[in-house]
Amino acid sequence: MKITVVGAGIVGCAIAHELASRGVRVHLVDSRGVGRGATRASAGILAPHIEGHIPELRDLAARSLAMYDEFVRRIEHDSRRTIEYRRSGTLQVALDESEAAALSASARALAATGVQCTALDGEAARRLEPALPDRVTAGLVLPAHGYVGPTPLMDALADAARARGVQMSVSAVTGIEGGTTACVTTEHETIESDGVVVATGSWPVPPRVADAPRVTPIRGQLVQLRSERAVASRVLWGQACYVVPWTDGTVLVGATVEDVGFDERSTAEGVRGLLNAATALVPSLGHAQFEEVRVGLRPKAVDELPIIGRSESMARVFFALGHYRNGVLLAPLTASLMADLVIDQRERAELSLVRPGRLTPA
Ligand SMILES: Cc1cc2nc3c(=O)[nH]c(=O)nc-3n(C[C@H](O)[C@H](O)[C@H](O)COP(=O)(O)OP(=O)(O)OC[C@H]3O[C@@H](n4cnc5c(N)ncnc54)[C@H](O)[C@@H]3O)c2cc1C
């Protein structure tokens, strides 16, 4: 079996690697190269119980998190690289009484659904993370959460995919046809295969797939700092920003959420807001070295769930789109669902929540 994957972000690369690991010949095509879309700007946080704003998303994300140790192990093995990946938890931080009340409501809701978490008063939160300011009023620890370094992950995933025989081309796909074979047209060539997986993130599905789902780009800006002082031993999550401290001194601070179309520029206002929020949460970050600002377009479906499944108009075409704020977290589950569907025609139960047809008006 041969499959073409369009889009080499985390979603397309994870699918390509999974398919190839199961014996499929894979051709992966991207107009920019590997990991140059939204994935490049991601903070890599793995936090289903903070980011899963709706129960269906939370369930899918928690399932994917449960697959992460094995996902990273397989990529490290195939690529012979090491990936920055830690399940050191998250600490949500309240800086006033109303934020403290919201955290205590979250703690009760999580405990009611059996999720392990620990609510802290301000003093206990500061004992746990001494870089927090005196004004901290409360904290909430979720020990199962963690993060992965998106750049090391993508470098390793690309090598792992190549090691499994995935062919890669840098070229814009201009058309998709699905007859007796699937036919992908690029600027440079025509690729025939048994099926096409469209993983183009925020960008439109290339013509002419009649039921192409609509995805909206939501810009996110993230700054990368470097700190010689210890920042924290887990991801910190405040109302206005989050802070991801890596083991090598890298600190990621994110992220803006902006509905501005296909505009990938960074802005003074965006960066200023992130730096102000970061130094309010961890005052010593004022001394950190500023390294860069990254911008990505998060692919958002109208109901904020991903879109994973077969096209209803072209049986050889499959969609893996709309991963919005959780594409890195949802990658292992997406790849596994897609491989079962494409190779074995197996429609797992999770697909009923994310099927593309749910977004088509009746
Ligand atoms: C600031 C920020 C912070 C984030 N933080 C997190 C986080 O902490 N945790 C988390 O899980 N997620 C996070 N996300 C979300 C996550 O980054 C996205 O959900 C994920 O990267 C989407 O991956 P993707 O592969 O679908 O899309 P992309 O990474 O955008 O990849 C799509 C690819 O398709 C290619 N493409 C498009 N059209 C064509 C075409 N016609 N021909 C050829 N190639 C094409 C593009 O060039 C691109 O490389 C964050 C996002 C942002 C912006």
The ligand as an ORCA input file, in Angstrom:
! r2SCAN-3c Opt
* xyz 0 1
  C       1.750     29.744     20.108
  C       1.225     28.347     20.063
  C       1.341     27.524     21.182
  C       0.852     26.213     21.144
  N       1.031     25.430     22.252
  C       0.615     24.136     22.205
  C       0.862     23.279     23.308
  O       1.434     23.700     24.308
  N       0.457     21.972     23.212
  C      -0.163     21.485     22.110
  O      -0.514     20.300     22.085
  N      -0.419     22.293     21.053
  C      -0.046     23.591     21.081
  N      -0.293     24.419     20.022
  C      -1.094     23.908     18.910
  C      -0.263     23.079     17.972
  O       0.930     23.769     17.638
  C      -1.086     22.796     16.698
  O      -2.311     22.192     17.042
  C      -0.326     21.844     15.799
  O       0.969     22.338     15.531
  C      -1.073     21.634     14.483
  O      -0.270     20.772     13.724
  P      -0.609     20.484     12.217
  O       0.387     19.486     11.737
  O      -2.056     20.177     12.052
  O      -0.416     21.889     11.490
  P       0.900     22.682     11.041
  O       2.004     22.488     12.003
  O       0.474     24.072     10.745
  O       1.333     21.949      9.714
  C       0.576     22.044      8.529
  C       1.547     21.930      7.378
  O       0.811     21.820      6.160
  C       1.559     22.457      5.159
  N       0.663     22.776      4.033
  C      -0.490     23.495      4.079
  N      -1.058     23.552      2.862
  C      -0.233     22.851      2.017
  C      -0.264     22.553      0.627
  N      -1.282     22.957     -0.168
  N       0.747     21.843      0.100
  C       1.777     21.397      0.873
  N       1.854     21.648      2.203
  C       0.868     22.367      2.770
  C       2.116     23.703      5.841
  O       3.256     24.180      5.158
  C       2.435     23.162      7.231
  O       3.804     22.758      7.335
  C       0.204     25.727     19.988
  C       0.093     26.528     18.881
  C       0.609     27.836     18.896
  C       0.501     28.674     17.664
*
